Amino acid sequence: MNSTSLPTDRLAALVARKLHVLELLVRLARQQLALIESEDQGRLMSLLSAKQSLLSQLAEVELQLDPFRADEPQARLWRTPQARAACRRQAELGADKLAELLELEKEGEIELVRRRDSVVRLHNVHSANDAGRAYAKCSAGQPCGLALCDEG
């Protein structure tokens, strides 16, 4: 085969790029989960910003892969059977990484909701305690409520 570029060369490069971005996203998702658990909001915000950039890159790669989706895989012309197999392996690894990423994202969401609910419960307990103290003052004969008019 000559040295001219084949469409499958581009496909292989895009699949490799997608796998690389997914690997980075998985790494960040693991860090994100750790930051959620440690309640490090500042670093979490920085990480989310970096993650957004990678998600944009992933979306761009997916757009570039779109023309290949209509192709019949068996009709593609590859330089070698090894090149076809390598691309297939990377595509399978990419699918595995995507599944792992989605699972990590789900875990992070569950943890955030759990922590939010915990904060809401804590706020409700404080509000109930404040109300209880105010009621106790009124029961003890101390002034309670607002004086709405001046009697005199």
Buried (B, 14 or more C-beta within 10 A) or exposed (E): EEEEEBEBBBBBBBBBBBBBBBBBBBEBBBBBBBBBEEEEEEEBEEBEEBBEEBBEBBEEBEEBBEEBEEEEEEEBEBEEEEBBEBBEEBBEBBEEBBEBBEEBBEBBEEBBEEEEEEEEEEEEEEEEEEEEEEEEEEEEEEEEEEEEEEEE
